[in-house]
Amino acid sequence: GPAIVNFVLECQHPNGGFGGNVDHDPHILYTLSAVQILVLFDALPRLDAAKVLEYVAALQQPDGSFSGDEWGEIDTRFSYCALCCASLLDKLKSLDVPKAVAFVRSCENFDGGFGCVPGGESHAGQVFTCVGALAIAGALEQCQRDLLGWWLCERQTPGGGLNGRPPKD
């Protein structure tokens, strides 16, 4: 346990974010993973939560979306990461949650699924992150539940498996 915690803490960048390894650039995906690992090992007291949230909040864009890092890629996965990270650190109010919800909602499609950006193809992975983001934000009632439920049921393939999007096996 302690070796893992020490390694994770060594991956923290001075700006508060975490990289995938020591001396790697920080990214919101790695930052959430780091926070989750520290939660699992009951090591949050070793973390400067305010500094981490300063990094995460700085990634929020005017439209409520989050970029993954300083290079600016936008994806609903990053909205989930930001909200999850803030929630785990009990600092959800550090983010503009209503704007984050509005962005996630803007990625909802006519079929009830969600894409990675507005107009992006519905995909089960994006549905997970968007529904998770809305749940964390206390806005789950804002999605089209019946339509989304139908879309998810349609992911069952004739062979019994599940696909991420039509018409994949």
C-alpha positions in Angstrom: 0.0 0.0 0.0 2.5 2.7 1.0 4.7 2.1 -2.0 1.7 2.6 -4.3 0.7 5.8 -2.5 4.2 7.2 -2.6 4.4 6.4 -6.3 1.1 8.1 -7.0 2.1 11.2 -5.0 5.4 11.4 -7.0 3.3 11.7 -10.2 1.8 15.0 -9.0 2.7 18.0 -11.0 3.3 21.4 -9.3 0.1 22.7 -10.8 -1.9 20.1 -8.7 -2.7 17.6 -11.6 -1.3 14.1 -11.9 0.6 12.5 -14.8 0.6 8.9 -15.8 4.1 8.4 -14.5 6.8 10.5 -12.7 7.7 13.6 -14.8 4.8 13.0 -17.2 2.5 15.9 -18.1 -0.7 16.1 -16.0 -4.1 15.1 -17.4 -7.5 14.9 -15.9 -7.8 11.2 -16.5 -4.6 10.5 -14.5 -5.7 13.0 -11.9 -9.0 11.1 -11.2 -7.1 7.8 -11.1 -4.7 9.2 -8.6 -7.5 10.5 -6.4 -9.3 7.2 -6.6 -6.2 5.2 -5.6 -5.6 7.6 -2.7 -9.2 7.1 -1.6 -8.8 3.3 -1.8 -5.7 3.4 0.4 -7.2 5.9 2.8 -4.4 8.4 1.9 -6.4 11.5 1.1 -4.9 13.3 4.1 -1.6 13.3 2.3 -3.1 15.2 -0.6 -3.6 18.9 -1.0 -7.2 18.7 -2.2 -7.4 22.4 -2.8 -4.4 22.3 -5.2 -5.9 19.3 -7.1 -9.2 21.1 -7.5 -7.4 24.3 -8.6 -6.0 22.2 -11.5 -9.3 20.6 -12.3 -11.3 23.9 -12.1 -8.8 25.5 -14.4 -9.6 23.0 -17.1 -13.3 24.0 -17.2 -14.2 26.0 -20.3 -16.7 28.8 -20.6 -19.3 26.4 -22.1 -19.0 24.2 -19.0 -17.0 21.5 -20.7 -13.6 20.3 -19.5 -10.4 19.9 -21.4 -8.3 16.9 -20.6 -5.1 18.9 -20.3 -3.4 22.1 -21.3 -3.7 21.1 -25.0 -7.5 21.5 -25.0 -9.1 18.3 -26.2 -12.8 18.4 -25.1 -14.7 15.1 -24.3 -17.5 14.3 -21.9 -15.2 11.8 -20.3 -13.3 14.8 -18.9 -16.6 16.2 -17.5 -17.1 13.0 -15.6 -13.5 13.0 -14.4 -13.8 16.5 -13.1 -17.1 16.0 -11.3 -16.0 12.7 -9.9 -12.7 14.1 -8.7 -14.4 17.1 -7.0 -17.0 14.9 -5.4 -14.4 12.4 -4.0 -12.5 15.4 -2.5 -15.8 16.9 -1.2 -15.1 20.1 -3.3 -17.9 19.9 -5.9 -18.6 23.6 -5.3 -15.1 24.4 -6.7 -16.6 23.8 -10.1 -19.4 25.5 -12.1 -21.7 22.5 -11.8 -24.7 24.0 -13.6 -22.5 24.8 -16.6 -21.0 21.3 -16.5 -24.5 19.8 -16.5 -25.5 22.1 -19.4 -22.5 20.9 -21.4 -23.2 17.2 -20.8 -26.9 17.8 -21.7 -25.8 19.4 -24.9 -24.1 16.1 -25.9 -27.4 14.2 -25.5 -28.7 12.9 -28.9 -32.1 12.4 -30.5 -31.8 8.6 -29.7 -31.3 9.2 -26.0 -27.6 8.4 -26.0 -24.7 10.7 -25.5 -21.7 11.6 -27.6 -18.3 12.9 -26.6 -19.1 16.4 -27.9 -22.3 18.1 -29.1 -23.4 16.2 -32.2 -21.0 13.3 -31.5 -22.2 9.8 -32.1 -24.0 8.1 -29.2 -21.7 5.5 -27.6 -22.2 3.3 -24.5 -18.9 4.5 -23.0 -20.0 8.1 -23.3 -23.4 7.2 -21.9 -21.6 5.9 -18.8 -19.6 9.0 -18.3 -22.5 11.4 -19.0 -25.0 9.6 -16.8 -22.3 9.3 -14.1 -21.6 13.1 -14.4 -25.3 13.9 -14.2 -25.7 11.6 -11.2 -22.8 13.2 -9.4 -24.2 16.7 -10.1 -27.6 15.7 -8.8 -29.1 16.2 -12.3 -29.9 12.7 -13.3 -33.6 13.5 -13.8 -32.6 15.8 -16.7 -31.8 13.0 -19.1 -34.4 11.3 -21.4 -34.7 8.2 -19.2 -37.1 6.2 -21.3 -35.4 6.9 -24.6 -32.0 6.3 -23.0 -33.2 3.0 -21.5 -34.5 1.9 -24.9 -31.1 2.9 -26.5 -29.3 0.8 -23.8 -31.5 -2.2 -24.3 -30.8 -2.1 -28.0 -27.1 -2.7 -27.2 -27.9 -6.3 -26.5 -26.7 -8.4 -29.5 -28.3 -11.5 -30.9 -25.4 -13.6 -29.5 -26.1 -12.3 -26.0 -23.3 -9.8 -25.7 -23.4 -6.0 -25.7 -22.1 -3.5 -28.2 -21.1 0.1 -27.7 -23.1 1.4 -30.6 -25.1 0.2 -33.5 -24.4 -1.9 -35.6 -21.2 -3.2 -34.0 -21.1 -6.9 -32.8 
